[in-house]
Amino acid sequence: GVYVDGKIISDMKAEHEKVLKKVEKCFDKYLEI
């Protein structure tokens, strides 16, 4: 249903945000070297 799809999409967005933040942290460490 729409509710379930919306929840899945919001969960995917949340996971995507976490991944982006991890990538940014790794990138910042890389730039520090």
N, C-alpha and C positions, 0 to 999 in steps of 0.2 A: 504493500500500500504506500500511499504518499508519505505517511508519517515514518514508516520504516525506512524508505528511501532517503528521506530528509535526515534521519538519524545517522544512517550510514555515511551520507555525504558530509555531515558535520564532523563525524568521527575521522573521516579521511582528511578533512581540512585540519583538524587538530593534530593528527599525526604528521601532516605535511609541515605545519608550523614548527613542531618539535624537530623534525629533520633539518629544516632550514636553519634553526638556531644552532644545532650541532655543527652544521656545515660552516656557519659564520664563525663559531668559536675556533674550529680547526683552521679556518682561513686566517683569522686574526693571529693565531699562534705561528702559522707559516710566515706571515708578513713580519712578525717580530724578529725572526732569525736573520 
